[in-house]
Amino acid sequence: MRARLGPLTGRSLQYATDSCLKRYLRARSWNVKKAEKMIRESLTWRATYKPEEICWKDIATEAETGKVYRANFLDKQGHPVLVMHPGRQVRVVFLSPLEEESVVILNNIQAETE
């Protein structure tokens, strides 16, 4: 599958590791074409929206309105986790190790703390 994706550069490399590619393949029942389409769409989305560049000031108003709170647990790397509740949608936010104020948003994840 790596050969089908061709050369990757920059941040795309961290989202196309062997373990990531395996997860995409597993998610598409080992169908290489479907997994390739899925990862290409994911990489395009990340390049377009740049979730790793979102800063606290970009989401601070969510805390003011009560839509975000800090979870009472850390992620696997020991970073704080913010849980956002904008309406019915639940987004889990992990503080990124790249910069203290950046966050990475993973959409559509059910919060385990509810």
N, C-alpha and C positions, 0 to 999 in steps of 0.2 A: 504494500500500500504506500510505503514511503516513496518508492520510485514513481508511482502514479501521481503523487502530489507534486513531485519535482522539488527544486531547491527552495527552501524556506529561509527567511532572514528575520532579523530583529526579534520582536516579541512573539512572532508566530512560532518560533522554535520552542518556546516554553509550553505552548499549547498543543504541540505535536510530538511529544515524547513517545517512546515505545509504549509506555503504559497508557497514555492518552489514546493512541491509535487503537490499542487493544480494547479500550472501553467503547470507542466508536464502533468497532467491529462487533463487539458483543451486543451493543444496543441495536444493531441492525441484523442480528442473527447470522453474523459472519458473512453477510453479503457485501463484498468489497465495493461494488459500485454504489450501493446505498450509503455505506459508511464514508466513502470518499465524498459523496455529495453532502453528507451531513457535516463533515469536518470543514469542507470548503465554505459552506454557509456560515458555520461558527466563526471561522477565521475572518471572513468578510464582515460579519457583524462586529467582531472585536475591533477590526481595523476602522470601521465606520464610527462606532460609538465610543471607543476607547474607555471602557469601564475602569481600567486601572488608573486612569487620570482623574477620576472624580474625587474631589476634595471634601473635607468635612463641611466647609462653607456652602458647598453645593446642596447638601442635605440637611443642614442645621435647622432649617425652618420645619422640617418634618418632626424634629424633636420638640420644637416649641408647640406644635399642634397635638402632641401626644401620639404621633404615629410611629415613633421609633423608641426603642429602649435598648439598653445594653444587657445582653444575656448574662446569666450567672455562670457561664462556662467559656473556655477559650477554644480556639481551633487547634488542629494537630500541631501547628507550629508555635502555639502559645500566644497567638494574637487575639485581641478582644473581638467579640462578635456582636454586631448590632442587628436587631431584628426590627424590620419596618412593617407597619400595618396600614398601607394606604388603601382604605376601603376593604374589600375582600381579598385583594392580592397580598401575598406575603412574600417579602424579599428578605433574604439573609445577607448581611453585609459583613465581610471579613476585612479588618484593617490590614492593608498590604505591608509587607516588610520593605518594599522599595522606598517608600516615603512614609513618615509618620502620619501625614494628613491624607494620604490617598486611601481609597477604599476600592474593593473589588466586589461587584454585585453579582450574585448568582440568582437569577430569576426563577420563580415558580418552584421554590423548595418549601415544603411544609415545615413549619417550625415545630420542633419537638417540645418546646417549652409551653405550648398552649394547653 
